[in-house]
Amino acid sequence: MSGTTAMVPPDENAETGEPTTSARLVRSYTITSGRTKANVDLPMEATLRMHPRDADAPLSPAMRQILDVCDQRSVAEVSALVSMPIGVVRVLLSDLVEQGLVRVQATITESSSKDERIELIERTLRGLRSY
């Protein structure tokens, strides 16, 4: 079974006094409550936008971690930044989209018009310039 590594808060090494971290294995199905499919279509290249956060929204630690990094990034980037498998990130992002906390920007499809393709390229260039 595949799993993800979740970092435990750093402790101090008794001998050196330097911070240490230990990893523990958390099974992917534990993070997603056994779900393997996202309810929302989330291509790897789809850009995400965060909406204002509702303080009362019930969020797991993994969802909070995703929310912290997802604004103006692709699904694939978020997966890499939070060190979780893309399938897990898609399921959790789908939940966040359904709760209205994250919005997915449209990507192009085979039926996309020339204008839609140009708009995506321009949006990508704007994003690259902002780095």
C-alpha positions, 0 to 999 in steps of 0.5 A: 500500500502506498502512503505519505510521510507526515512530518512530526513537529521538531524536537531537540536532540538531547546531545547536540541541542539541534532540532530533529524531525521524525517521519511517520507513515500515514496511509493515503486512504486514511487522509481521504477517508478511503475515497479514491476519486475526486468529485470535481474534475481536476486536471494536473495543470489546472490553476487554483484560486483560494477564496476567503476562508470561513473560520468555522469550516471543518478542515483536516490538517492535510486540507489546511496544509493544501490551503496554505499553498494552493493559491495561484498554483497548479494541482501538480505543484500543490501535490509536490509542495505538500509532499502528498500523492496527486490522487490524495491532493485531488480528493482533498482539493475536490472537497475544498472546491465543494466547500467553496474555499478553492476555485479551479480556473478552466483549462483548455480542452479539445473543443476550446476556441482559439481565444480560450487557448490564447487566454490560457497562454497569457495567464500562464505568462502572467503567472511566470512573470510574477515569480 
